[in-house]
Amino acid sequence: MREVNYMTQVLHMNIEKENKMKLLCFSFSDKGNLLGEKLEQLLNTTYEIRHINSKKSDIPIKKIIEDEFNNFDGIIFISATGIAIRYIAKHIKDKKTDPAVLVIDDLGRFVISLLSGHLGGANELASQLADYLKATAVITTATDGRGIEAIDMYSKRKNYAMLDMEAVKDVTSLMVNNKTIGIYSSYDEDINYENIIRVEDLENLPKEIEGLIIVSNRKVDCNRELPVARLVPKDINLGIGCKRGVETKRILRAIYDTLEGQGIYKESLKSMGTVEVKKDELGILEAREILEIPLKIFTIEELKTVEDRFKGSEFVRKTIGVSCVSEPSAFLLGDEMIVLKSTHNGITVSVSEGGKK
């Protein structure tokens, strides 16, 4: 049967079961086709997988990859590695955004993690598929072979943002070569690397360390020239109040100025909150979308439960039913208030840290 409605199938797949990892699988031989069908049967309870055989598709594989490379979490080639490399070469851009790419030989003997082994999840996926097929997983990343938790995998596990991928690569390279690394953090860290020293004072680094991991939501620095991998926990919450009709760019500027005043990375933002009467405020909605964080809409009753902790306004109370918005919103989102209220010409920004995951 020809796959003439390929795009319809793909769009249908993208709508369904959004919580599943979406995989696109290509095969090129008769044996590969049988293996692809087997993968569909095995994996559709765990993943959302679409198998396409080159002999049965009216759309060239090259065209499908060109259109869909970044629309799937993973791409599987049941083929030689050379075929996979030629198809994906011009689409590879960045380890943060490239999908996982795997290659399986058409006899089902080897599952090779080819691209995005860490952040894309190709290594983990290769291991799982090898278990399904009773095959051998081929994973070539240096840290995995040594039993070291690479910094990018550690960041993924902890949901930290990485500010400089080149620095992350440099420090990971030091770990691969068993160099002494320092880690500075106010959080409980458990990275799997033996030759590491906890650093308490960035002004007095131990002489033996050759690289440093800094885990902080604030802009801190050390007094030595050495590779520094900066990891940012996403644990900063915003409470936002504003007059009606405030432009998005003004709300963003108020947020950025508030964070900058505290030396807080914008990458540390976890959530934003406001009051229900602002649920349709375009500036707030667009700012949330640009910042890519969830927006929590609090009811008047919810804010009233904590408003007495903050200095409010009778005018605001008469207008919307509660005396303040940004402070109680931030307070309800986090564990500790960092900025009570920063005022920016009709916009109020409050900041808290921590809170439920």
ChimeraX attribute file (.defattr): number of C-alpha atoms within 10 A of each C-alpha:
attribute: neighborCount
match mode: 1-to-1
recipient: residues
	/A:1	5
	/A:2	11
	/A:3	15
	/A:4	12
	/A:5	11
	/A:6	16
	/A:7	13
	/A:8	9
	/A:9	12
	/A:10	16
	/A:11	10
	/A:12	10
	/A:13	16
	/A:14	14
	/A:15	8
	/A:16	10
	/A:17	11
	/A:18	10
	/A:19	8
	/A:20	15
	/A:21	14
	/A:22	20
	/A:23	23
	/A:24	22
	/A:25	22
	/A:26	22
	/A:27	26
	/A:28	20
	/A:29	15
	/A:30	13
	/A:31	15
	/A:32	21
	/A:33	22
	/A:34	15
	/A:35	21
	/A:36	27
	/A:37	17
	/A:38	14
	/A:39	18
	/A:40	18
	/A:41	11
	/A:42	15
	/A:43	14
	/A:44	15
	/A:45	10
	/A:46	10
	/A:47	15
	/A:48	21
	/A:49	26
	/A:50	21
	/A:51	20
	/A:52	22
	/A:53	21
	/A:54	18
	/A:55	16
	/A:56	15
	/A:57	16
	/A:58	12
	/A:59	17
	/A:60	12
	/A:61	18
	/A:62	12
	/A:63	11
	/A:64	15
	/A:65	17
	/A:66	14
	/A:67	10
	/A:68	13
	/A:69	19
	/A:70	15
	/A:71	16
	/A:72	18
	/A:73	20
	/A:74	24
	/A:75	28
	/A:76	26
	/A:77	27
	/A:78	27
	/A:79	20
	/A:80	13
	/A:81	15
	/A:82	9
	/A:83	13
	/A:84	19
	/A:85	16
	/A:86	10
	/A:87	15
	/A:88	16
	/A:89	9
	/A:90	9
	/A:91	12
	/A:92	15
	/A:93	9
	/A:94	10
	/A:95	16
	/A:96	13
	/A:97	13
	/A:98	20
	/A:99	24
	/A:100	26
	/A:101	29
	/A:102	27
	/A:103	27
	/A:104	28
	/A:105	18
	/A:106	21
	/A:107	13
	/A:108	20
	/A:109	14
	/A:110	19
	/A:111	28
	/A:112	27
	/A:113	26
	/A:114	21
	/A:115	23
	/A:116	22
	/A:117	24
	/A:118	22
	/A:119	20
	/A:120	21
	/A:121	19
	/A:122	25
	/A:123	26
	/A:124	16
	/A:125	20
	/A:126	28
	/A:127	18
	/A:128	15
	/A:129	22
	/A:130	20
	/A:131	13
	/A:132	13
	/A:133	16
	/A:134	13
	/A:135	18
	/A:136	17
	/A:137	21
	/A:138	18
	/A:139	18
	/A:140	13
	/A:141	15
	/A:142	15
	/A:143	18
	/A:144	15
	/A:145	10
	/A:146	13
	/A:147	11
	/A:148	19
	/A:149	19
	/A:150	24
	/A:151	25
	/A:152	22
	/A:153	19
	/A:154	19
	/A:155	19
	/A:156	16
	/A:157	11
	/A:158	16
	/A:159	14
	/A:160	22
	/A:161	19
	/A:162	21
	/A:163	14
	/A:164	12
	/A:165	16
	/A:166	13
	/A:167	19
	/A:168	22
	/A:169	16
	/A:170	16
	/A:171	26
	/A:172	25
	/A:173	17
	/A:174	16
	/A:175	25
	/A:176	19
	/A:177	12
	/A:178	15
	/A:179	18
	/A:180	20
	/A:181	25
	/A:182	22
	/A:183	20
	/A:184	20
	/A:185	15
	/A:186	9
	/A:187	9
	/A:188	6
	/A:189	13
	/A:190	9
	/A:191	17
	/A:192	13
	/A:193	19
	/A:194	12
	/A:195	12
	/A:196	19
	/A:197	17
	/A:198	15
	/A:199	19
	/A:200	14
	/A:201	10
	/A:202	16
	/A:203	11
	/A:204	11
	/A:205	18
	/A:206	16
	/A:207	8
	/A:208	11
	/A:209	17
	/A:210	18
	/A:211	25
	/A:212	27
	/A:213	23
	/A:214	22
	/A:215	22
	/A:216	20
	/A:217	24
	/A:218	18
	/A:219	13
	/A:220	12
	/A:221	11
	/A:222	15
	/A:223	9
	/A:224	14
	/A:225	8
	/A:226	14
	/A:227	19
	/A:228	23
	/A:229	25
	/A:230	23
	/A:231	26
	/A:232	25
	/A:233	22
	/A:234	22
	/A:235	22
	/A:236	28
	/A:237	31
	/A:238	28
	/A:239	30
	/A:240	27
	/A:241	24
	/A:242	21
	/A:243	12
	/A:244	12
	/A:245	10
	/A:246	16
	/A:247	15
	/A:248	18
	/A:249	13
	/A:250	16
	/A:251	24
	/A:252	18
	/A:253	13
	/A:254	21
	/A:255	24
	/A:256	15
	/A:257	16
	/A:258	21
	/A:259	23
	/A:260	14
	/A:261	11
	/A:262	13
	/A:263	13
	/A:264	20
	/A:265	20
	/A:266	17
	/A:267	20
	/A:268	21
	/A:269	23
	/A:270	23
	/A:271	23
	/A:272	25
	/A:273	29
	/A:274	25
	/A:275	24
	/A:276	16
	/A:277	13
	/A:278	21
	/A:279	15
	/A:280	9
	/A:281	17
	/A:282	15
	/A:283	20
	/A:284	26
	/A:285	15
	/A:286	16
	/A:287	21
	/A:288	19
	/A:289	12
	/A:290	11
	/A:291	15
	/A:292	13
	/A:293	14
	/A:294	15
	/A:295	20
	/A:296	18
	/A:297	16
	/A:298	19
	/A:299	14
	/A:300	16
	/A:301	12
	/A:302	15
	/A:303	24
	/A:304	16
	/A:305	12
	/A:306	15
	/A:307	19
	/A:308	12
	/A:309	11
	/A:310	14
	/A:311	11
	/A:312	15
	/A:313	12
	/A:314	11
	/A:315	12
	/A:316	13
	/A:317	13
	/A:318	10
	/A:319	10
	/A:320	15
	/A:321	15
	/A:322	22
	/A:323	21
	/A:324	26
	/A:325	31
	/A:326	25
	/A:327	31
	/A:328	28
	/A:329	31
	/A:330	31
	/A:331	26
	/A:332	21
	/A:333	25
	/A:334	23
	/A:335	16
	/A:336	16
	/A:337	20
	/A:338	16
	/A:339	19
	/A:340	19
	/A:341	23
	/A:342	20
	/A:343	14
	/A:344	16
	/A:345	11
	/A:346	13
	/A:347	19
	/A:348	23
	/A:349	27
	/A:350	28
	/A:351	29
	/A:352	24
	/A:353	22
	/A:354	16
	/A:355	17
	/A:356	7
	/A:357	7
